[in-house]
């Protein structure tokens, strides 16, 4: 155990020196950037300058960005659905920095606890913290993604109905899209629609713009709708209006089904605290009874 403690102390000291170096060099450099990060999603965000410093050093040595790999591009695609495509690269750096920062901070703490407690339990605790906290960050991102998808699906039937109504009234398909996109400045779906309008204004083809729109939303119904809309633009509204009406009816029906499912899930969640209360009451009542019975038997 003595030699293990020596090794842990040495490694912990090296980590501590690295921590101090990163703090001196990068704490002020990234403080402004981290102030704008959502602390509800990114746990202990004030430590992320450590990971950003490691990434900065790594990229300086490699002379290339960490965002160029296929794995990074795939993750940025997911992050763009939550934070927007313009911020996807930034948040990829933040998520990687979060993992590195928590490892750099909590692994040496675990190593030091091993020396203090004279047991590997401290090391286990440090490693668990270093890897559980990043998992919590990823879980928060996934929760935000699901929340956005729910918000989009909630507004999707209304959006399709508005668009179908305007096109059916004789408005040009492209103009109808812009009208609907600018009719709401709060919900995520309309924000993504305005992104399509901006892409087209900047010279992107309607096909690519709608493909990007469907990819950012990450919902199969949006992909189907995007295909119908492109057909309406290219072939004329008369050939696609019936498909859009059918899509609107289908979307409303699906929204009803989702509402029912959410109600069932909510009722199931309510059972958990009720069961905990029931078990607690049973313990309070039953354990004294059993203790009384046992004392009666022994006497």
Number of C-alpha atoms within 10 A of each C-alpha: 10 9 8 14 20 13 13 21 19 14 16 21 15 12 20 16 12 14 16 12 14 17 16 11 13 18 20 11 14 16 15 10 12 18 11 8 14 10 13 11 17 21 17 14 20 17 20 26 26 30 24 24 22 18 18 15 12 14 13 11 9 10 9 10 12 18 16 9 9 9 11 16 16 11 16 23 19 22 23 21 22 24 19 19 17 9 13 20 20 15 19 21 18 21 21 17 23 27 21 23 25 25 23 21 18 21 24 25 21 24 29 22 23 24 21 12 12 14 15 18 14 20 22 16 17 24 19 15 19 23 16 14 19 22 13 14 20 17 13 16 20 16 14 16 20 14 13 20 19 14 14 21 22 20 18 21 20 15 22 21 19 18 26 24 16 17 20 17 10 11 16 15 21 14 14 19 24 17 16 19 21 12 11 13 11 8 13 17 23 22 15 20 19 20 19 24 19 14 18 16 10 9 9 14 13 19 17 14 21 25 17 19 22 21 17 20 24 19 14 11 15 20 18 12 19 20 14 18 25 20 16 21 15 11 11 14 23 12 12 17 20 13 17 22 17 12 20 22 15 14 22 19 13 15 17 13 12 15 13 12 12 12 12 12 11 11 11 11 11 11 11 11 11 11 11 11 12 12 13 12 12 11 12 11 11 13 12 11 12 11 11 11 12 11 10 9 8 6 6
